[in-house]
Amino acid sequence: MVSMSIVEEKVLSEARLALRGIPGQRSPISLGDTGVKIGDGTLVVVAGPCAVEDRVQFFETAAAVKEAGAVGLRGALFKPRTSPYSFQGLGEKGLALLIEARERTGMFVVTEVLSSAEVPLVAEVSDVIQVGSRNMQNFPLLRTLGAVSCPVILKRGLASTIEEWLLAAEYILAGGNQNVILCERGIRTYEKMTRNTLDLGAVALLQKLSSLPVMTDPSHACGRRDLVPDLARAALAAGSDDLMIEVHVHPEDALSDGEQSLNPKEFMVLMQELRQIAAALGRRIATLDRIATLERSETRDPYRV
């Protein structure tokens, strides 16, 4: 038996909720009313654009990722951008698009919140709320999320240790919300040839320390679409419960993170590869049980998916 380090013992004592349960055994979390659960042994794949730009872009991308086999649809409405002049997202007016996309595709939807003020409104619409890396230690926001029941994806901070990440999750858990998903999205290192450095060691370690589901975001980790498939395959092999992949119908025209977004054809190929790897590991890719409410509509709609 491997003895724990002083650091591990300290984390175990302070992150008592994040590390409770049986290490290595996930605590499954239901995602919307799709029948999909993260942490039940299947690989959940969430895909979509970095930001919802307009109706056409979002619905066309939703159709493409669903066809490839994704069960979750990501699309940010509130964007924390480094430059104040960059596209900041559609904001509140985009919530209706999330609702319609869920009805049309049957996928659960994921979007980000930036402040406590946005939580009640977004929690009514989104099946899963995302906390971005810049907000990992926004403690008032984390406390607010502890008071809702909506599942929360907590992304690791840009330069945060695993201990800091787990203690951030503890804020949400201590508030009463037990539906927390940890997302490794790469950390800032000395390396400049990739956007960040994906820490797959953290993914493997959390499988041993915690029962919380672990997600991997290879898109933000590398910032290069040509590397995303390689990192996604590696994350699956490392035991990740979920992958979040950025996909855009026209990456070259994207208003946010186009350089790291796969096009629909590339995403389709990746999904085929992931199925093969999952099968070799004795796992399978999660599929949708719910039938989209508008899928059988006879009304011709150029954006029907």
N, C-alpha and C positions, 0 to 999 in steps of 0.2 A: 504494500500500500504506500502511495506517495504521500509524504508528509506535507502539510500546508506551510507556506511561507508566512512571515509576520504580516505581510501585506494582505494575503488571502484571508487570514484570520480576522484582520481589522475589517475588511469588506464584509465578511460573513456576519460580523457583529452589528454593523451599521445598516447594511442593505438586507435587513432580515426578511422583508416581504418579497423583494426582487429575487432572493435566493432560496425562498422556502420551497417546499415540495421535494420531489425526488430528482436530484440532478440527472440530466440525461433523458428524463421523461417529461415531455412537453405538456403544458396545460392548454388544450385546444380552445381556440376562440372562434366563435361563429362570426362570419362576415356577411352582414346584411341578412336577407332571407333567401340567399342563393343556395343554401345547403352546403356551402363550402366552409371548411374549418381550417384554420392555420394551426399547425402543431399536431395534426392527427397522423403524420407520417407521409402524407402526400406533399408534392411540391406545388405551392400556390404561385401563380405567375400574374403579376399586375403590370399592365403596360398602358402606354398612352403618351400624349405630348407633355412636355415640361409645363406648358401653360395653355389654357384654353384661350385661343385667339379670336375665333368666331365660330358661328354655327357650322359652316361647311367644313372647315378644317377639323373641328372636334368630332363631328359625326362620321366623316370619312375615315378618320383614324380609328374611331371606335369600331366601325365595321371591319376594318382590316385586322385589328388585334383580336377581335372576337373570332374571326374566321381562322386565324392562326392557332387559337386555343387558349388565349388569356381568359381568366375568369374575373379579373378586377380591372377597372379603368381608372387611371390616374389623370388628373388635370388640375393644375393650380389656378386659382382665381385671385389669390392674394400673393404677390411675388415679392420676396425680400431681395432686391437687387443691389449690387455693389454701387452702381452709379444711379443717382436719382433721375437720370435722363433715360434710363433703359425702361422697357415695357414693364409695367407694374402689375399687369393682370386686369381682367375685366371687373374684378371686385364683386360686390353683392349682386349686380345684374346678371352675372353668369350662373347663379345658382339654379335658375330655371333650366339651363342647358344640362346641368348634371342630372336633374330629375328626369328630363326627357330622355337622356342617353341611357339611364338605368332602365327606364320603361321599355325602350326600344331593344336593348341588347340583353337584358337580364343579368348583366354584370353588376357587381357591387362597385361603388364609386369611392374614390379617395381624393381628398383635397386638403390643402394646408391652411392652418390658421397662424396669424402673426401676433395676435393680442387676445387678452381675456374677453374683450368686448365682442369679438367675432364668434366666440365659442357657442353661445346659445343658438344663434342663427344657423351656423354651419352644422351643428349637431342635429338639427331638425331635418337636414337635407342629406348630408353625407353619411355613408355607411361606416366609413373609417376616417378619422381625423389624423392628419400628419403634423408633427412638430419638426420643423427643419433644423439643420445642424446649428444655425445661428441662434436658435431659440432653445437649445437643449437645457441651458441653465437660466431660462426666463422663469424664475420660481413662481411669480404670481400667475403666469399662464399655466404652469404645471399644476398648481393648486386648484385652479378653475377646472381643469380637465379631470381632476380627481373627483369632482362632484357630478360628472356625467357618466352615463353607462356606455357611451359610444367607444368602440375600440380605438386605441391611440397608437400610431406608429411614432416611436421616439427615435429620431436619427441621432447618431453619435456626433458630438461637436467636432469642429474643424481640427482641434488639437487637444481633444479630451482623452483622459485616461479611461480605462475600463471601469475603474472605481468611481470616477466622477459620473460616468454614464449610468451606472447602476444606481447611484444615489439620486440622480435626476429622476429615474424611473420610480424610485421609492417615494418621491413627492406625490406622484399620481396614485400609486398603490395605497399609500397611507391615507389619501383622501377618500378612498372607497372604490375607485375604479380599478378592477382587477384585470381589465382587458388591455394589457400593454404588450406591444410588439417592439422588440429592439431592432433597429436597422443600422447595420454597418454600411457606411457610404464613403469610406476612405478618409484618411486623416492627412493633415498637412505635414510634409517632411521636407528635407533638403532637396528632394528630387524636383526638377522643373520640366521634365519631358512629358510628365503626365499631370493631370489636374490635381490629383491627390494620390495617395498610396493606399490601396485596398489592404486591409488587415484581416486576412483570412484566419490568422492565428486567433483573433478575437472571436470569430464565428465558432471555431472549434472549441475554444476555451469555454464560451458561454453554454455550449452544449453540455459541458461537464459540470459547470457551476450552478446553472439556473434551469428552471422549468418554463421560463418565459420563451415564447417563440422568437426565432431570430430570422430577420430578413436581410438580404444583401442588395445593395443598389450599385451595380457595376458601372452604370452610366456616369454618375457623378464621381465615382472613384477614379476613373481614368480620363474622362473628358474627351475621349476619341472613339468614334463609332467603330473603327477597325479593331479595337481591343475589347470592346464590350462582349462579344460572343465568347472570347477566351476566358475572360473573368467570370462570366455567367456559368460556364461549364465547370470552372474550378470551384465556384461557390457551391454548386450543387454537390460536387464531390466532397466538399468540406462539411456538408451536413446542413446547409441553409434550409430553413423551412419555407422560404419565400424569396422570389426574385422580383425586383422592380426595375423594369426596362423602359427607357424612353424611346418612343416611336412617334414619327411624324410623317404624314403623307408626302411632304415636300421639305425635307430637312434643310435644304439650301435656302429656303425662304422663311425658316422659323424665326419667330421674334425672341425666342429664348432657347439657348443651348442646342442649336441645330447641329453643331459639330459633334455632339455625342449621341445624337438620336439616330436610331436605325430607321430605314425606310420599310414599308410593309413586306417587301420581298425578303429583305435581310432578316426581318423578324420571323417570318415563316420558316426560313431555313434553320434559324436558331432553335425554334420550338421543336422541329423534327429531331435535331441533334440532342436536345434535352430529354426528349422521350426515350431515346436510345440509351443515354447515360443513366437515366432514372431506372429503366428496366434492368440494366446491368447491376444496379445497386439494390435491387429489390424494392424499388419505390415506383410510384406512378405520378403523373401530372394530374392535379385536381381538375375536374370538369364541372360544368354547370348542371344543376338539377332543375332549376327554375326555368320555365319557358317565358321568353319575353312577351309582354302583354300585347305588343303591336306587331309581333313577328308574322302573324297570319293575316294582317290587314290586306284587303284587296285594293285599297286606294293607292294609286301610283304616287310615290313620293321619292324624289331624286335622292333624299338623304335617308331613306328607310334602310335599316341595317338588321 
